[in-house]
Amino acid sequence: MSTQKKSRRKPNRKQTTAYPLNTPLPRPEFLAILQAADEIIAAGGRTLLAKILKGSKEKKLLELGLDHTPAYGFYRELTMEQTLEKVDVLIEAGYLKTELSGKLPLIEFTVYGWTVRRERRAEELLREWENWLDQGITPVSMEYLKDRNRGMILMFLFKILCSGARKYIPFLQQWQPIEFRKVQAEIRQVIADLNERERLVEMEWHELLRERAQSLIVRSRDPVLLQCAECGYPYVFDHLDFSCYRADGIYFPEKCPDCRHQEESLHE
């Protein structure tokens, strides 16, 4: 009996949902817009987001303290219309969306936008701790970390673990008592793992990181669906794919695992 080889023909694009692929704007712009959006999620619309990025001196914006976000004034050289166009690029690309609250359309992250922003927010927290340590600053309280998004907080812990640096342990010990039970347990484990780092060879350490990723990298509640640039078929993004995490943030693969595997096989 003959067997048919699975077809790799590209599907009809008109019948295929388009899924986001990486950044529709230069990386710094892309991340700055998501950072500014994070300040007003479900509380402001695209116009307010554009005003933050433009560096508006509007009274309401200043009263809300939105001039203190690092992305404030990122597009100060652009017109308001041009800034709105930048915001709309991310909305059209599927990283941001607007949801009606009464009659007001408010900015929200899509699953794609939050996947990228969650990783960057965790990195920002790590850089903040690093700066405090470099300057000899001890925070008065770690309450600012409580009641944050659980997935983001666990990602932050994973980044601390990946550093392998015991210098973070005093901050972890200060943070642990104020957290909820599940996060407390993860903090304790990260402290224990950091204390073990020096006695582990590289292979053992990398194996430990792979194991800990299972509990510290939380998959999105809604699957992150991507469209393969090679075969055109949709596939689910794997949050545990370490190759997607780079120095300047998370990148969605342009090709599905099957196509990447085939490509690697050709180069072997």
Number of C-alpha atoms within 10 A of each C-alpha: 3 4 5 6 6 6 7 11 10 12 11 9 10 7 7 12 13 17 16 20 19 18 16 16 13 8 12 11 18 20 20 19 24 24 20 23 28 21 16 18 17 17 15 17 20 22 16 22 25 28 23 31 31 23 19 19 12 12 9 11 15 13 9 9 11 22 19 11 15 13 22 22 20 19 21 15 11 13 12 18 11 14 23 19 13 19 21 17 15 20 19 12 19 19 25 25 19 18 15 11 10 7 7 12 16 21 24 23 22 16 18 23 23 19 22 20 24 22 21 21 19 21 20 13 18 18 12 12 19 15 12 13 15 9 9 9 11 12 12 7 11 15 12 8 13 14 10 10 10 14 19 23 23 20 22 23 24 21 18 24 25 17 13 18 14 19 14 18 18 11 15 19 14 14 19 17 13 15 16 11 11 9 20 17 12 18 23 14 15 23 20 14 19 19 14 13 17 13 9 12 9 11 9 12 18 13 11 16 17 14 11 18 20 12 14 24 20 17 16 15 7 9 14 19 19 24 22 22 15 15 16 20 20 17 17 12 19 16 20 15 12 11 11 14 14 9 6 12 16 19 15 22 19 16 21 20 15 13 16 14 11 10 12 10 9 7 6 5
